[in-house]
Amino acid sequence: MSISPMTRAARAEETTARLVAVARRAFATQGYAAVSLDALAAEAGVTRGALHHHFINKAGLFEVVLRQIDREMAAEIDASCAGEGDHWTAFRASFHTYLDIATRPDRARILFQDGPAVLGAKAFDILIDSGLAETMDWLRMLIAEGRVNAPDAAALAHLLNGATLNLAFWVAGAPAGEDRSAIAHVTLARMFDGFGPAVLSAQP
């Protein structure tokens, strides 16, 4: 009996999803260097050859995992900020949410420790570009509403994304036993205070 192309495609998609799920758990708990492709393939119930067919190599599989986490975080941010009362409050909250969810233990090692080591500058580019267009759109709207004091939405979007990402790197890189989250949130809030409605209302 022949297998239809759609069935083959569905099976390939299911295999890919299973490999990504297994790899994600391993990368988060063991770290990239300690992960064995043979062990991943065995746990996922596929051959080593099948793994290479889908992802070429371990770095390719790692990049897929990192991008999956990045997409998940974008969806979580959208959901968490949907109920905020006004545009300015929602916009600020989205960055605080990012700081919390990106530095979760099951994500931080992949994003901030192994990501740059495995993918180099590409890891930073993936994370810094995530949501950049949406940030620009929000800032254009807030500037037009008179809620943000900034000469250019694109420049400020790059500043905010870069600053928040670097702050997340700093939080994730804290020594064992040191929690930097609280001071990171205070610092982030102070940064927003520098160009928000309070600054506009204080101008003559």
Backbone as JSON, one array per atom type, in Angstrom:
{
  "sequence": "MSISPMTRAARAEETTARLVAVARRAFATQGYAAVSLDALAAEAGVTRGALHHHFINKAGLFEVVLRQIDREMAAEIDASCAGEGDHWTAFRASFHTYLDIATRPDRARILFQDGPAVLGAKAFDILIDSGLAETMDWLRMLIAEGRVNAPDAAALAHLLNGATLNLAFWVAGAPAGEDRSAIAHVTLARMFDGFGPAVLSAQP",
  "N": [[0.86, -1.2, 0.0], [0.63, 2.16, -0.89], [1.89, 5.21, 0.5], [0.31, 8.24, 0.95], [1.32, 11.51, -0.31], [0.57, 13.55, 1.46], [0.28, 12.2, 3.86], [2.89, 11.34, 4.28], [4.1, 13.81, 4.57], [2.85, 14.69, 6.89], [3.8, 12.81, 8.69], [6.51, 13.4, 8.64], [6.45, 15.96, 9.7], [5.54, 15.42, 12.27], [7.66, 13.9, 13.24], [9.7, 15.79, 13.19], [8.71, 17.65, 15.08], [8.77, 16.05, 17.37], [11.51, 15.54, 17.66], [12.45, 18.14, 18.1], [11.19, 18.75, 20.53], [12.37, 16.85, 22.26], [15.05, 17.59, 22.02], [14.97, 20.18, 22.99], [14.4, 19.87, 25.73], [16.71, 18.54, 26.48], [18.79, 20.38, 25.82], [18.14, 22.43, 27.58], [18.48, 21.29, 30.11], [20.92, 19.88, 30.14], [22.76, 21.37, 28.69], [24.23, 22.61, 25.69], [26.77, 21.52, 24.81], [26.96, 19.07, 26.12], [25.01, 17.49, 25.06], [24.1, 14.63, 23.3], [23.77, 13.6, 19.97], [23.16, 11.01, 19.2], [21.88, 10.06, 21.49], [19.68, 11.78, 21.55], [18.35, 11.05, 19.17], [17.73, 8.4, 19.77], [16.0, 8.7, 21.98], [13.92, 10.06, 20.75], [13.04, 8.15, 19.08], [14.0, 7.71, 16.48], [16.33, 7.24, 13.74], [19.85, 8.1, 13.69], [20.5, 9.04, 11.19], [18.01, 9.95, 10.26], [17.63, 12.12, 11.92], [19.66, 13.84, 11.05], [18.73, 14.25, 8.5], [16.53, 15.88, 8.89], [17.59, 18.11, 10.25], [20.26, 18.59, 9.61], [22.63, 19.21, 11.3], [23.79, 19.4, 14.77], [23.9, 22.06, 15.55], [22.08, 23.22, 13.79], [19.69, 22.07, 14.67], [19.64, 23.13, 17.24], [19.3, 25.87, 16.66], [16.69, 25.84, 15.63], [15.29, 25.18, 17.94], [15.86, 27.44, 19.54], [14.61, 29.45, 18.04], [11.98, 28.56, 18.23], [11.44, 28.95, 20.96], [11.65, 31.72, 21.02], [9.43, 32.47, 19.44], [7.36, 31.48, 21.04], [7.61, 33.11, 23.3], [6.91, 35.6, 22.25], [4.19, 35.19, 21.74], [3.28, 34.77, 24.36], [3.8, 37.24, 25.52], [2.05, 38.9, 24.06], [-0.39, 37.81, 24.91], [-0.33, 38.26, 27.68], [-0.36, 41.0, 27.9], [-2.69, 41.83, 26.82], [-4.9, 42.54, 28.33], [-4.33, 44.96, 29.49], [-4.97, 48.36, 30.48], [-4.46, 50.74, 28.89], [-2.65, 52.01, 26.0], [0.01, 52.86, 26.62], [0.53, 51.72, 29.13], [0.27, 48.99, 28.49], [2.33, 48.73, 26.63], [4.67, 49.26, 28.14], [4.42, 47.17, 29.98], [4.84, 44.95, 28.38], [7.6, 44.77, 28.02], [8.54, 44.3, 30.59], [7.33, 41.84, 31.0], [8.7, 40.33, 29.08], [11.27, 40.31, 30.22], [10.85, 38.71, 32.46], [9.91, 36.2, 31.4], [11.86, 35.43, 29.59], [14.08, 34.91, 31.1], [13.52, 32.68, 32.52], [14.42, 29.56, 34.05], [14.26, 27.3, 32.31], [14.62, 28.4, 29.88], [16.64, 30.33, 29.87], [19.29, 29.3, 29.77], [19.49, 28.28, 27.18], [18.91, 30.55, 25.59], [20.67, 32.63, 26.46], [23.14, 31.67, 27.3], [24.13, 29.31, 25.86], [23.19, 30.04, 23.35], [24.62, 32.38, 22.15], [27.16, 31.16, 22.16], [26.91, 28.98, 20.46], [25.65, 29.9, 18.08], [26.76, 32.36, 17.64], [26.88, 35.77, 16.63], [24.49, 35.6, 15.33], [22.56, 34.56, 17.05], [22.08, 36.7, 18.79], [21.09, 38.52, 16.91], [18.69, 37.25, 16.13], [17.19, 37.41, 18.49], [17.19, 40.17, 19.04], [15.88, 41.22, 16.86], [13.38, 40.2, 17.14], [10.06, 40.99, 17.35], [10.63, 43.6, 16.7], [9.52, 45.15, 14.61], [6.88, 45.35, 15.5], [7.31, 46.76, 17.85], [8.18, 49.2, 16.82], [5.8, 49.99, 15.55], [4.08, 50.3, 17.76], [5.4, 52.41, 19.06], [5.23, 54.47, 17.18], [2.5, 54.93, 17.27], [2.19, 55.69, 19.97], [3.78, 57.98, 20.07], [2.36, 59.58, 18.31], [0.04, 59.83, 19.78], [0.91, 61.46, 21.74], [2.05, 60.34, 23.97], [4.63, 59.5, 24.26], [7.87, 60.81, 24.4], [9.9, 61.22, 21.95], [12.16, 61.51, 19.19], [12.17, 59.77, 17.04], [10.67, 56.78, 16.04], [11.82, 54.36, 15.14], [14.53, 54.51, 15.93], [14.25, 54.59, 18.73], [12.96, 52.16, 19.16], [14.96, 50.29, 18.48], [16.79, 50.93, 20.49], [15.34, 50.28, 22.85], [14.73, 47.52, 22.51], [17.34, 46.48, 22.35], [18.46, 47.31, 24.82], [16.78, 46.03, 26.69], [17.17, 43.35, 26.02], [19.91, 43.06, 26.63], [19.77, 43.56, 29.34], [18.35, 41.3, 30.14], [20.27, 39.34, 29.53], [22.1, 40.03, 31.52], [20.66, 39.49, 33.88], [20.24, 36.73, 33.56], [22.84, 35.86, 33.71], [23.61, 35.96, 36.34], [25.51, 35.12, 39.28], [25.33, 31.98, 41.05], [22.82, 31.9, 43.47], [22.42, 34.61, 43.52], [19.96, 36.91, 42.88], [18.97, 38.9, 40.35], [16.68, 39.98, 39.37], [14.75, 41.78, 40.53], [16.06, 44.32, 40.75], [16.61, 44.67, 38.1], [14.08, 45.03, 36.99], [13.34, 47.42, 38.24], [15.25, 49.14, 37.14], [14.55, 48.98, 34.43], [12.02, 50.14, 34.54], [12.71, 52.74, 35.3], [14.04, 53.55, 33.02], [11.96, 53.69, 31.14], [10.51, 55.73, 32.34], [11.96, 57.88, 31.57], [11.19, 58.84, 29.08], [8.48, 58.9, 28.92], [4.95, 59.71, 29.57], [5.11, 61.3, 31.95], [7.39, 62.83, 31.61], [6.68, 64.32, 29.41], [4.53, 65.8, 30.42], [5.83, 67.42, 32.19], [7.18, 69.2, 30.69], [7.61, 72.62, 29.59]],
  "CA": [[0.0, 0.0, 0.0], [1.43, 3.39, -0.96], [1.57, 6.26, 1.46], [0.03, 9.48, 0.22], [2.27, 12.59, 0.01], [0.12, 14.29, 2.63], [0.6, 11.39, 5.03], [4.34, 11.41, 4.47], [4.4, 15.15, 5.09], [2.38, 14.74, 8.28], [4.73, 12.01, 9.49], [7.75, 14.17, 8.74], [6.2, 17.06, 10.63], [5.45, 14.84, 13.61], [9.02, 13.53, 13.63], [10.41, 17.04, 13.47], [8.22, 18.2, 16.35], [9.24, 15.19, 18.45], [12.94, 15.78, 17.82], [12.62, 19.47, 18.7], [10.79, 18.67, 21.94], [13.4, 16.1, 22.98], [16.27, 18.41, 22.03], [14.77, 21.35, 23.85], [14.57, 19.43, 27.12], [18.12, 18.2, 26.7], [19.59, 21.6, 25.81], [17.83, 23.21, 28.78], [18.93, 20.63, 31.34], [22.3, 19.41, 30.05], [23.63, 22.29, 27.98], [24.49, 22.2, 24.3], [27.97, 20.71, 24.63], [26.79, 17.74, 26.69], [23.93, 16.76, 24.39], [24.51, 13.66, 22.29], [22.77, 13.39, 18.91], [22.72, 9.61, 19.26], [20.9, 9.95, 22.58], [18.46, 12.48, 21.11], [17.67, 10.22, 18.18], [17.17, 7.22, 20.45], [14.85, 9.12, 22.79], [12.84, 10.45, 19.84], [12.62, 6.97, 18.33], [14.41, 7.8, 15.08], [17.74, 6.94, 13.52], [20.74, 9.27, 13.6], [20.37, 9.52, 9.82], [16.76, 10.71, 10.15], [17.85, 13.4, 12.59], [20.45, 14.69, 10.15], [17.88, 14.58, 7.36], [15.64, 16.98, 9.26], [18.26, 19.27, 10.83], [21.64, 18.64, 9.13], [23.59, 19.01, 12.38], [23.3, 19.78, 16.1], [23.71, 23.51, 15.59], [20.82, 23.5, 13.1], [18.62, 21.7, 15.59], [19.64, 24.12, 18.32], [18.71, 27.11, 16.16], [15.24, 25.64, 15.56], [14.81, 25.26, 19.32], [15.93, 28.83, 19.97], [13.56, 30.21, 17.35], [10.69, 28.15, 18.79], [11.29, 29.66, 22.23], [11.42, 33.12, 20.7], [8.02, 32.61, 19.01], [6.52, 31.26, 22.22], [7.65, 34.3, 24.16], [6.12, 36.65, 21.6], [2.78, 34.89, 21.98], [3.01, 34.97, 25.78], [3.77, 38.69, 25.76], [0.78, 39.4, 23.51], [-1.5, 37.36, 25.76], [-0.26, 38.85, 29.02], [-0.59, 42.45, 27.85], [-3.95, 42.1, 26.13], [-5.89, 43.11, 29.24], [-3.89, 46.24, 30.06], [-5.98, 49.37, 30.23], [-4.17, 51.73, 27.86], [-1.52, 51.65, 25.15], [1.28, 53.09, 27.29], [0.68, 50.7, 30.17], [0.5, 47.71, 27.82], [3.65, 48.77, 26.01], [5.66, 49.09, 29.21], [4.27, 45.84, 30.57], [5.37, 43.94, 27.48], [9.04, 44.63, 28.24], [8.71, 43.64, 31.89], [6.98, 40.44, 30.79], [9.82, 39.7, 28.38], [12.36, 40.1, 31.16], [10.51, 37.57, 33.32], [9.76, 34.91, 30.73], [13.1, 35.06, 28.89], [15.08, 34.49, 32.08], [13.12, 31.45, 33.2], [15.51, 28.58, 33.99], [14.15, 26.39, 31.18], [14.91, 29.14, 28.66], [17.8, 31.21, 29.97], [20.53, 28.65, 29.32], [19.45, 28.18, 25.72], [18.92, 31.87, 24.96], [21.71, 33.58, 26.85], [24.44, 31.05, 27.52], [24.52, 28.51, 24.71], [22.83, 30.71, 22.1], [25.76, 33.09, 21.57], [28.29, 30.27, 21.98], [26.66, 28.08, 19.33], [25.25, 30.61, 16.87], [27.49, 33.61, 17.51], [26.08, 36.99, 16.54], [23.17, 35.27, 14.8], [21.64, 34.4, 18.18], [21.72, 38.05, 19.23], [20.24, 39.1, 15.87], [17.36, 36.63, 16.21], [16.49, 37.93, 19.67], [17.02, 41.62, 18.98], [14.91, 41.53, 15.81], [12.07, 39.67, 17.49], [9.1, 42.0, 17.77], [11.11, 44.96, 16.44], [8.54, 45.86, 13.79], [5.74, 45.66, 16.36], [7.73, 47.82, 18.77], [8.13, 50.45, 16.06], [4.39, 50.37, 15.35], [3.59, 50.8, 19.04], [6.0, 53.71, 19.36], [4.63, 55.47, 16.27], [1.18, 55.22, 17.8], [2.34, 56.41, 21.23], [4.29, 59.32, 19.76], [1.24, 60.32, 17.73], [-0.9, 60.12, 20.87], [1.54, 62.36, 22.71], [2.38, 59.6, 25.19], [6.07, 59.23, 24.28], [8.71, 61.91, 23.97], [11.01, 60.67, 21.19], [12.18, 62.08, 17.84], [12.07, 58.77, 15.98], [10.2, 55.51, 16.57], [12.76, 53.29, 14.81], [15.71, 54.63, 16.8], [13.88, 54.23, 20.09], [12.66, 50.72, 19.17], [16.25, 49.58, 18.55], [17.35, 51.17, 21.82], [14.59, 49.54, 23.87], [14.95, 46.08, 22.33], [18.72, 46.15, 22.71], [18.67, 47.5, 26.25], [16.06, 45.0, 27.43], [17.85, 42.08, 25.78], [21.14, 43.05, 27.41], [19.38, 43.43, 30.74], [18.03, 39.89, 30.33], [21.56, 38.65, 29.6], [22.69, 40.31, 32.83], [19.89, 38.74, 34.88], [20.5, 35.3, 33.37], [24.23, 35.56, 34.03], [23.9, 36.17, 37.76], [26.1, 33.98, 39.98], [24.41, 31.15, 41.83], [22.4, 32.49, 44.73], [22.16, 36.04, 43.37], [18.79, 37.2, 42.06], [19.05, 40.26, 39.85], [15.42, 40.32, 38.71], [14.08, 42.96, 41.09], [16.75, 45.55, 40.37], [16.47, 44.79, 36.65], [12.76, 45.6, 36.72], [13.38, 48.83, 38.65], [16.05, 49.85, 36.14], [13.74, 49.05, 33.22], [10.97, 51.13, 34.79], [13.31, 54.08, 35.28], [14.32, 53.89, 31.62], [10.7, 54.13, 30.53], [10.14, 57.02, 32.92], [12.74, 58.94, 30.94], [10.61, 59.38, 27.84], [7.04, 58.67, 28.93], [4.02, 60.81, 29.81], [5.52, 62.2, 33.03], [8.35, 63.76, 31.05], [5.93, 65.23, 28.53], [3.7, 66.71, 31.23], [6.7, 68.34, 32.9], [7.75, 70.18, 29.76], [6.86, 73.9, 29.56]],
  "C": [[0.89, 1.24, 0.0], [0.97, 4.39, 0.09], [1.41, 7.57, 0.72], [1.05, 10.54, 0.61], [1.87, 13.36, 1.26], [0.46, 13.53, 3.91], [2.09, 11.42, 5.32], [4.74, 12.76, 5.07], [4.0, 15.26, 6.56], [3.32, 13.95, 9.19], [6.05, 12.74, 9.68], [7.61, 15.31, 9.74], [6.16, 16.57, 12.06], [6.83, 14.45, 14.12], [9.84, 14.76, 14.0], [10.01, 17.61, 14.82], [8.74, 17.37, 17.53], [10.74, 15.41, 18.71], [13.2, 17.13, 18.49], [12.27, 19.43, 20.18], [11.85, 17.96, 22.78], [14.67, 16.94, 23.11], [16.13, 19.59, 22.97], [14.95, 20.98, 25.31], [16.04, 19.17, 27.42], [19.0, 19.45, 26.74], [19.38, 22.41, 27.09], [18.43, 22.61, 30.03], [20.41, 20.26, 31.31], [23.27, 20.45, 29.5], [24.01, 21.73, 26.63], [25.66, 21.22, 24.18], [27.79, 19.27, 25.1], [25.76, 16.89, 25.97], [24.5, 15.88, 23.29], [23.41, 13.48, 21.25], [22.29, 11.95, 18.9], [21.66, 9.42, 20.34], [19.6, 10.64, 22.21], [17.67, 11.62, 20.15], [17.01, 9.02, 18.83], [15.93, 7.59, 21.25], [13.65, 9.48, 21.92], [12.35, 9.28, 19.01], [12.91, 7.03, 16.85], [15.88, 7.43, 14.96], [18.55, 8.24, 13.51], [20.65, 9.88, 12.19], [19.11, 10.36, 9.64], [16.91, 12.07, 10.81], [18.61, 14.35, 11.68], [19.64, 15.1, 8.92], [17.02, 15.81, 7.67], [16.41, 18.25, 9.66], [19.72, 19.46, 10.41], [22.63, 18.37, 10.25], [23.01, 19.52, 13.7], [23.05, 21.28, 16.18], [22.41, 23.91, 14.89], [19.62, 23.18, 13.97], [18.51, 22.7, 16.73], [19.0, 25.42, 17.86], [17.19, 27.0, 16.06], [14.64, 25.76, 16.95], [14.79, 26.71, 19.8], [14.82, 29.66, 19.33], [12.17, 29.82, 17.86], [10.43, 28.88, 20.11], [10.98, 31.13, 21.98], [9.97, 33.36, 20.27], [7.07, 32.43, 20.18], [6.46, 32.5, 23.11], [6.84, 35.44, 23.56], [4.64, 36.44, 21.85], [2.4, 35.12, 23.44], [2.92, 36.45, 26.13], [2.46, 39.28, 25.26], [-0.38, 39.05, 24.43], [-1.5, 38.07, 27.1], [-0.6, 40.33, 29.02], [-1.93, 42.82, 27.23], [-4.96, 42.8, 27.03], [-5.49, 44.44, 29.85], [-4.8, 47.37, 29.59], [-5.7, 50.35, 29.11], [-2.9, 51.34, 27.13], [-0.18, 51.79, 25.87], [1.55, 52.03, 28.35], [0.99, 49.33, 29.56], [1.89, 47.64, 27.22], [4.75, 48.54, 27.05], [5.62, 47.67, 29.76], [4.89, 44.76, 29.7], [6.87, 43.72, 27.7], [9.33, 43.97, 29.59], [8.36, 42.15, 31.78], [8.11, 39.7, 30.11], [10.95, 39.38, 29.35], [12.1, 38.89, 32.05], [10.54, 36.25, 32.56], [11.03, 34.47, 30.0], [14.14, 34.5, 29.85], [14.63, 33.31, 32.92], [14.22, 30.41, 33.05], [15.45, 27.67, 32.76], [14.44, 27.08, 29.85], [16.26, 29.85, 28.7], [19.08, 30.57, 29.45], [20.6, 28.6, 27.81], [19.63, 29.56, 25.08], [20.2, 32.64, 25.22], [23.09, 32.97, 27.11], [24.9, 30.29, 26.27], [24.22, 29.2, 23.38], [23.99, 31.43, 21.46], [26.95, 32.17, 21.3], [28.13, 29.4, 20.73], [26.44, 28.85, 18.03], [25.98, 31.92, 16.66], [26.54, 34.79, 17.46], [24.67, 36.71, 16.03], [22.15, 35.12, 15.92], [21.16, 35.76, 18.66], [20.78, 38.69, 18.2], [18.82, 38.56, 15.91], [16.56, 37.26, 17.34], [16.24, 39.43, 19.58], [15.98, 42.01, 17.94], [13.5, 41.07, 16.15], [11.17, 40.79, 18.01], [9.52, 43.42, 17.45], [10.1, 45.76, 15.63], [7.32, 46.26, 14.62], [6.08, 46.77, 17.34], [7.7, 49.18, 18.07], [6.69, 50.92, 15.86], [3.8, 50.94, 16.63], [4.11, 52.2, 19.31], [5.46, 54.8, 18.43], [3.26, 55.9, 16.79], [1.29, 56.07, 19.07], [2.88, 57.81, 21.03], [3.17, 60.18, 19.2], [0.21, 60.69, 18.79], [-0.35, 61.12, 21.88], [1.91, 61.68, 24.01], [3.88, 59.35, 25.34], [6.82, 60.42, 23.72], [9.95, 61.34, 23.27], [10.98, 61.23, 19.77], [11.95, 61.06, 16.75], [11.71, 57.41, 16.58], [11.21, 54.38, 16.31], [13.98, 53.32, 15.72], [15.39, 54.17, 18.22], [13.56, 52.73, 20.19], [13.95, 49.91, 19.26], [16.88, 49.74, 19.94], [16.66, 50.3, 22.87], [14.81, 48.04, 23.74], [16.35, 45.68, 22.75], [18.97, 46.26, 24.2], [18.0, 46.39, 27.06], [16.71, 43.63, 27.24], [19.14, 42.0, 26.6], [20.86, 42.95, 28.9], [19.03, 41.97, 31.06], [19.3, 39.04, 30.39], [22.18, 38.82, 30.98], [21.98, 39.54, 33.94], [20.22, 37.26, 34.79], [21.92, 34.91, 33.77], [24.6, 35.76, 35.48], [24.56, 34.94, 38.37], [25.05, 33.22, 40.78], [24.1, 31.83, 43.16], [22.12, 33.98, 44.66], [21.0, 36.24, 42.42], [18.81, 38.67, 41.64], [17.73, 40.77, 39.28], [14.81, 41.61, 39.22], [14.75, 44.25, 40.64], [16.68, 45.76, 38.86], [15.13, 45.42, 36.29], [12.71, 47.08, 37.12], [14.14, 49.65, 37.62], [15.27, 50.02, 34.84], [12.65, 50.11, 33.37], [11.52, 52.55, 34.73], [13.64, 54.51, 33.84], [13.06, 54.38, 30.92], [10.24, 55.47, 31.08], [10.85, 58.18, 32.22], [12.16, 59.52, 29.67], [9.1, 59.24, 27.79], [6.22, 59.89, 29.25], [4.44, 61.78, 30.89], [6.51, 63.24, 32.53], [7.64, 64.78, 30.17], [5.14, 66.25, 29.35], [4.55, 67.73, 31.97], [7.32, 69.41, 32.0], [6.93, 71.45, 29.73], [6.05, 74.01, 28.26]]
}
